[in-house]
């Protein structure tokens, strides 16, 4: 897991014709005690959106969780009709 830390990923799914403008951010860090913290922010582009923070004592559990998040973003084309694209950091 150390090779993945810190991790920041940002994706957007945009289809102006269908009024789809989704934003998803993923940040992975560790705290002072070695727990892995996975922070997620999602919502419509330009709006406040929602967020969640999950902590994992075991790095393998965090890796599985992150893999599930990435798989869900990859399946967006099937689910919502438009794929998420990676956004370059500012």
N, C-alpha and C positions, 0 to 999 in steps of 0.2 A: 504494500500500500504506500510505502514511503516514496516510491517513484511517481505516484499520482498526486502527491501533496506539494504545495497547495494546488488546487484545481479550480478554475473558473471557466464555465461554459455558458454561452448565451445563444439562444436560438429564437428565430421568428418565423411565423407562418403567415403569409400575406396573400390575399386574393381580393383585390379591390372590387372586381365584378360581383363577388358574392359577399362583400362586406365582412371578410375575415381578416382580422389583424391581431394575432396572438403573439405573446412574448413569454419566454421561459428562461429563467436564469438558475444556474446550479453552481454552488460554491462549496468546496470541501476543504476543511481545515482540521487541525487537532487542537485540543485545549491543553492546559498545563499538566493534566493528569494522564495524557496520552489517549483520551477518548477521541474518536473521529466524529466530527460535526458536519452534517450535510444540511445545508441551507438551500431552500428552493423558493423562488418567487415567480409567480405566473399571473397572467391576466391579459386584458386587452391593451394593445400598445397605446401609450399616452394616458392610461388610467392607473389608479393606485394599485389595483390587483390584490392578490393574497400572498401569504408567505407561510412557510412551515420550517421548523428546525427539528432534525432527528439526530440523536446521539447514539453511538455504538461503541461498546467496550472492545469488541472484537473487530479487527480490520476486515476479516473475511465477510462478516455480516454487512459491513458498509459497502464492500465491493459488490456484493450481490444486489444490494439496494440501488446502487448507482447504475449497475447494468440494467436493472428493471426500468429505471427512469429513461436511460438512453434508448432502450428497446421501445418504450412507449412513444418517445419522440419520433423514432424511425417509422413507426406504424401509422403516423398521422395521415399520410396520403390515403390510406384505406379508410380511416375513421372519419376524417373531416373534409377530405377531398383536396387538401393542399399539404405539401411537405414542409416540415420545418427546415430552415436553412441556418447554418452557423453565421453568427454576426461577429465581425472582427472587433476586438477590444478597442476602446477609445484611447 
